[in-house]
Every structure is written in C-alpha cells, then in structure tokens.
Amino acid sequence: VNSGAISMMKAMGFSAGAVDALLVTRLAANGFTGPSGTLEWFAARANPAQTVATVDLDLGSYRLPRVAFKRFPIQIELAAVAEAGSKLSASVRSRGAAIRAIRVETYPGIIERVADADKFRPQTRGTADHSLPVCLAMALLDGDVTLAQFEQDRWRKPDVMDLVRKTTVTPAAALLAKMPGGRGASVDVEFEDGSTLSETVEVPEGDAKRPMSAASLEAKFMNAAKPVLGPKRSAEVMALVSRLETL
C-alpha cells in the first residue's frame, strides 16, 4: 500500500474504514447480532490494564496541536522536498534544460518509501504523488505542487521526467545528526556550466513544529476549491470560514 507502485486503494484506507463503521452501526440499529459469546470470552481473558475509563482534560496532552497539516497534496514525507523545490523554482525554471544533476539528501526511512525504483518510473497517479523525484521536478519547474498537476498528468511530461532521470537521493548525515526524527531534506541543483543552487528545509511548513501560514492555507484551499466551486464561490466560502467564530 505504501511502497513500490501505489494503487488507487491507497486513497481508500480511511474512507473504507468509515464505510464499514457506518454499515455495522446500521446493522446493529436494526437488530443484527454478532458473535457476542466469542467477544465476551475474549474480554473476560484480556485482563485490561485499566478498568476505569478516565478523560484527560489537560489541553497540553491533546493530539490535535501535534498533528501535521499538509501544504502540498502529496505524501507527507515529501513536504520538505516540495518546499525546497518551490523556493528554488524562480531561479531554476527558465534553466531546466541546462540542469546537469539534482542531488537530494533526506532520511533513510523516507528514501525507502518515496525514492525506491518504482518512484523513478511511475505508471499511476498514486505512485506519482508518492514519488520524491517527480514531486521535486514539478516543484522546480512550476513553483508549486498542486492537484491540477496530477489531474492533468503533468508528471508524465518530458521535461518533468528528464529531471527525474537526473535525480539521485542519498541519506542526509547532517540532518540525521541534528534532527534524528525529522522529515527535512536538502536539494542541490547543478547546471551544465558548473554553477549550483541549494536549499535545505529542516522542518517543512505544515509540521506541528512549524504550522502552515494563513496564506498557505488559503492557497491550498483555493487550489482545491476553484475547479469545483469557481473563483467567486470559493472566495465566499473562505471568507465565511475565516469569520466562523464571530457568526
């Protein structure tokens, strides 16, 4: 599901679970019975560590403030690479054909999931939006990574795949030493004339340690909403949401 060639089933993980939960709730509401004897036997022998349920009201222990929010519609571990590529884009996009090599350094676990052999030759959208070289190439050439790029098969275009072939990915010793559990990345772009451009993102925007800015949140919403609602309605929805607490 998470490695190699990614199928469409990857996007159904949470939704399929929700559908099953709704189904069993409706069945139970209509009197459908399950293997209660088996469940009671298991519960009697499970020896739970805690017999009394408690509710922790300490705001500091809530999970929500520690949740990452993706700036880009791609695998979350690609956020740093996409951000680095977007930052470099203004200086790179007009010189794309003159790029000799792209070198990326990131964490070994991330490399296993988003820079394996299948990610360098994606055949499906699901594999493309989990591909480090593809998402980096689009960020460098277009200045962003958006839903529209995947819907329009931007990742299949010759200029994108040309940069994919020029990309190598290796473990980041410096990042590992400084932030062992991070999701950062370093990107170096070398041109045919020997000049280079570099960008390092230690903590990607959207991480719990670096929440998305209001501008990035608005841009992400508009990119997703405009094709469905149109510019005017999308702006109206965004304005309404921004003042929810005052309604």
ABEGO torsion letter per residue (X at the ends): XABEBBBAAAAAAAAAAAAAAAAAAAAAAAGBBBBAAAAAAAAAAAGBABABBBBBABAAABAAAABBBBABBBBAAAAAAAAAAAAAAAAAAAAAAABABBBBBBBAAAAAAAABAAAABBABAAAAAABAAAAAAAAAAAGBBBAAAAAAGAAABAAAAAAAAABBBBBBAAAAAABAABABBBBBBBBAAGBBBBBBBABBBGBAABBBBAAAAAAAAAAAAAAAAEAAAAAAAAAAAAAAAAX
